[in-house]
Amino acid sequence: MRETTYFTLAALQHGPLHGYAIIQRVSELSGGRVRLATGTLYTALERLTTAGHIRVASEEIVNGRARRSYQLTPHGQTALHEQATVYAEAARIVTRPVVRPA
């Protein structure tokens, strides 16, 4: 899973968000490392919807344009948790103290 995908799913773990809010939340969660361009976000949202990781939670018209909010599906929640476990294990391997033989 790409870092952008991981943080997009993570942004939705506490409830539905619309596109701009997802961009902001991804930046917050990643400490500013991941900055999603609008085109990149909507391509990712389409891919994640097709994969069954997210779904459209609501849609409204704001200033003549459709504003969709997205939410994590149970499948997406599982994928997010599995990836978090992978990242946590990788971090443990790298950050654990090295014991050198005497």
One Martini backbone bead per residue (centre of mass of N, CA, C, O) as a GRO file, in nm:
protein
  102
    1MET     BB    1   0.096   0.037   0.023
    2ARG     BB    2   0.067   0.351  -0.011
    3GLU     BB    3   0.101   0.634   0.164
    4THR     BB    4  -0.147   0.781   0.048
    5THR     BB    5  -0.347   0.556   0.106
    6TYR     BB    6  -0.308   0.529   0.407
    7PHE     BB    7  -0.382   0.831   0.479
    8THR     BB    8  -0.662   0.828   0.353
    9LEU     BB    9  -0.779   0.610   0.534
   10ALA     BB   10  -0.704   0.745   0.805
   11ALA     BB   11  -0.882   1.002   0.763
   12LEU     BB   12  -1.158   0.803   0.777
   13GLN     BB   13  -1.170   0.653   1.067
   14HIS     BB   14  -1.375   0.893   1.213
   15GLY     BB   15  -1.515   0.966   0.937
   16PRO     BB   16  -1.657   1.155   0.720
   17LEU     BB   17  -1.525   1.314   0.415
   18HIS     BB   18  -1.423   1.552   0.215
   19GLY     BB   19  -1.180   1.626   0.003
   20TYR     BB   20  -1.047   1.872   0.148
   21ALA     BB   21  -1.042   1.734   0.429
   22ILE     BB   22  -0.856   1.507   0.345
   23ILE     BB   23  -0.612   1.674   0.270
   24GLN     BB   24  -0.575   1.798   0.553
   25ARG     BB   25  -0.559   1.532   0.720
   26VAL     BB   26  -0.316   1.407   0.579
   27SER     BB   27  -0.119   1.628   0.657
   28GLU     BB   28  -0.148   1.598   0.961
   29LEU     BB   29  -0.083   1.288   0.994
   30SER     BB   30   0.208   1.331   0.826
   31GLY     BB   31   0.344   1.606   0.900
   32GLY     BB   32   0.348   1.713   0.580
   33ARG     BB   33   0.457   1.486   0.382
   34VAL     BB   34   0.160   1.463   0.270
   35ARG     BB   35   0.057   1.605  -0.049
   36LEU     BB   36  -0.245   1.646  -0.199
   37ALA     BB   37  -0.365   1.657  -0.493
   38THR     BB   38  -0.661   1.671  -0.635
   39GLY     BB   39  -0.615   1.460  -0.861
   40THR     BB   40  -0.495   1.243  -0.679
   41LEU     BB   41  -0.730   1.208  -0.490
   42TYR     BB   42  -0.958   1.130  -0.699
   43THR     BB   43  -0.811   0.882  -0.799
   44ALA     BB   44  -0.797   0.738  -0.525
   45LEU     BB   45  -1.101   0.734  -0.462
   46GLU     BB   46  -1.178   0.561  -0.703
   47ARG     BB   47  -0.998   0.317  -0.635
   48LEU     BB   48  -1.113   0.268  -0.343
   49THR     BB   49  -1.402   0.222  -0.433
   50THR     BB   50  -1.352  -0.017  -0.626
   51ALA     BB   51  -1.210  -0.190  -0.384
   52GLY     BB   52  -1.396  -0.132  -0.111
   53HIS     BB   53  -1.270   0.084   0.109
   54ILE     BB   54  -1.485   0.290   0.003
   55ARG     BB   55  -1.760   0.534   0.030
   56VAL     BB   56  -2.033   0.707  -0.033
   57ALA     BB   57  -2.207   0.894   0.210
   58SER     BB   58  -2.244   1.176   0.051
   59GLU     BB   59  -2.446   1.430  -0.134
   60GLU     BB   60  -2.395   1.772  -0.243
   61ILE     BB   61  -2.480   2.103  -0.324
   62VAL     BB   62  -2.209   2.344  -0.385
   63ASN     BB   63  -2.203   2.597  -0.581
   64GLY     BB   64  -2.302   2.385  -0.820
   65ARG     BB   65  -2.150   2.145  -0.673
   66ALA     BB   66  -2.041   1.843  -0.601
   67ARG     BB   67  -2.036   1.698  -0.265
   68ARG     BB   68  -1.839   1.446  -0.139
   69SER     BB   69  -1.856   1.192   0.098
   70TYR     BB   70  -1.636   0.974   0.272
   71GLN     BB   71  -1.604   0.621   0.372
   72LEU     BB   72  -1.528   0.363   0.549
   73THR     BB   73  -1.500   0.033   0.526
   74PRO     BB   74  -1.448  -0.267   0.654
   75HIS     BB   75  -1.230  -0.334   0.444
   76GLY     BB   76  -1.065  -0.071   0.491
   77GLN     BB   77  -1.010  -0.113   0.791
   78THR     BB   78  -0.849  -0.372   0.758
   79ALA     BB   79  -0.630  -0.262   0.570
   80LEU     BB   80  -0.527  -0.045   0.763
   81HIS     BB   81  -0.447  -0.233   1.000
   82GLU     BB   82  -0.251  -0.411   0.843
   83GLN     BB   83  -0.056  -0.179   0.765
   84ALA     BB   84   0.007  -0.083   1.051
   85THR     BB   85   0.143  -0.348   1.133
   86VAL     BB   86   0.369  -0.339   0.928
   87TYR     BB   87   0.490  -0.066   1.017
   88ALA     BB   88   0.542  -0.142   1.313
   89GLU     BB   89   0.736  -0.375   1.257
   90ALA     BB   90   0.943  -0.216   1.094
   91ALA     BB   91   1.009  -0.018   1.325
   92ARG     BB   92   1.111  -0.225   1.531
   93ILE     BB   93   1.351  -0.329   1.367
   94VAL     BB   94   1.497  -0.043   1.346
   95THR     BB   95   1.464   0.061   1.671
   96ARG     BB   96   1.595  -0.152   1.802
   97PRO     BB   97   1.825  -0.265   1.992
   98VAL     BB   98   2.161  -0.343   1.960
   99VAL     BB   99   2.314  -0.656   2.019
  100ARG     BB  100   2.640  -0.721   2.091
  101PRO     BB  101   2.875  -0.929   2.091
  102ALA     BB  102   3.153  -0.994   2.311
   0.00000   0.00000   0.00000
